[in-house]
Amino acid sequence: MDSQLTTLDSTNNINNIAASVSPAISLFSIVLAILILVALWKIFTKAGKPGWAIIVPVYNIWVLFEIVGYPGWWSVLSFVPIANFFTTIMIFVSYFKLGKLFGKGTGFSICLVLFPYITLPILGFGKSQFSGAPIQSPTTPVQDSTPVQGSTPEATTTNPTTGPNSVDKDIK
């Protein structure tokens, strides 16, 4: 009878420990999820995309694919059996490519795939800038940035004796 009591007491102790650790783990998970959400929001913003896109399921992967240069519709393949493996692999490849587009090296990009909980906040909250041109969606009008000939108030030419980077304003 005494051994049964000891077994019950130790079982209760394990349950009490588990019950006290569980809320701590839940709180840690919630804080980590919020941290990653905000980091990805900032990454999307740095890449020229709307930050709110990260909170919309499937669309967030669509936008991630657009940022790294892949067709956004690949994210819809996550609903197709067997093809969803392709989408999962491409998400990992996109994280790797995202590191490269932010000017990071191969080592950081590999860590971005393996340890995103550490590296995504570094990209989002760090000083790294998006070096790739934001990919425009088909609905966004493309502006022509070609200057109109004769529209500048003062024409300047380069002086061949001082080099191609110096501008001589006296020559017209």
N, C-alpha and C positions, 0 to 999 in steps of 0.2 A: 504494500500500500504506500509505503514511503517513497519507493522509486517512481511510482506513478505520479505522485505529487511533484517530485522534482522534475519529471518530464513535462508536466503541465506548466510549471513555473518557467522553465526555460523556453517553452513554446510561446508563452505569453510575453516573455521578454523580447523574443525575436519579432513578434507581431508589434510590440510597442516601438521597437527601434525602426521597423519598416514604416510604421504609421507616422513617426516623427521625421523620417528622412524623405518620405514621399512628397510632402508639401514643399520642401526645400528644392527637390529636383524639379518639381512642377514650376516653381517660381524661376529657377535658373533657366529652364526651357523657354518660358515666356519672355524673359529678358533677352535671351539669345535670339529668339525669333524676331523680336522688335528691332534689335541691333542690326540683324541681317536685312530686314525690310528697309530700314532707314538707309543703310549702306547701299543697297541696290537702287533705292530711289535716287540717291545722289549720283551714282554711277550712270543711271539712265539720263539724268539731267545734264551731267558733264558731256554725254555723248549726243546731246541735242534732241533727245526724246522726252516725252512727258514722264515725270517721275511717278505719277499716279498709275501708270501702266503696270507697275510691279504688283499692285494689289488685285489685278484682274486675272483670274486663272486662265490659262492657255494664251491669252493675249500677251502676258508678260514674256512667254517664250517666243511668241511671234516677234515682239519688239527686240528681244535679245538677238534673234536670228537676223533681223534687219540691221542691227548695229554692227554685227560682225560680217555682214555681207552675204548672208544666205537668204533664200526665199522664206518669207514669213509663214507661208502656208504649210511648211514642213511641220509646224507645231500642231496642226490639225491631225497629222498622222499618229499622234499619241492616242487617238480614239480607235485606231485600227489595230486589231490583234496582229501580232508578229511585226508589223511595221512600227509599232511603238518602241521596239528595241532600237530602231534606227534613230528615232527622235531622242531617245535617252543618250545614245552615243554622241549625237550631234550637239546635245547640250554640253557634254564634257568638252568636246572639240571647241565649242563656242566660248566656254570659259577660258580655255587655253589661248584662243585667238584674241579674246578680250584683253588679257594681260599684255599681249603684244601690241594691241592698238593703244594701250595706255603707256606705251614706251617701256614696259618692263621686259626683263630678260627671260630666257627659256626656263631657268630655275624657278623664278617667281610664277611663271605661267603654269608650270607643272604643279607647284604648290597651290595655285588657284583651283586646280582640278581636284587635288587630293585633300586640301585643307581649306575649303571655302569660308569656314567660320572665322578663320584668322585673316585670310588675304582679302576677302571682299571689303571688310571695314578699312583695310589699308588703302585700297583703291578709292573707296567712297569718301573717306574722311581725310586722306592724304593730299599731298600737293600735286600728285600726278595728273596730267591733263590728257584728254583724249586726243591722240595724234591723227587718227583716221578721220576722213571727212564723214560727217553724219550722212547716212544713206537716206535719200529722200523717198518717201512713199509715193506711189503713183498718183495719189490725190493731191499732193503738194505741188503747187505750180513752181516751175523752175524759172528763176529770174536770170535774164541775160545780163552779165556783168561787163560786156564789151562796151568800152566808151565810144561815144559818137564822135566822129572825126570833126575837129574844129570846135569842140565844146569846151575845151580848156581855155581859160582866160589868157594864159601866157605859154607859148610854145617854148620848150627848152630842148637843147640838143646836148649830146655829150662832146667833150673836148677830146680829140684823139691824142693830143700830146700829153695829157695828164692821166689818161686811163678811162676805161669804160664805166667806172663807178662814180666818177666825179662829173658834176653837171656845171656847165658854164652858162650862166643866165645872161651874159652879155651878147652871146651869139643868138640871132633870131632868124 
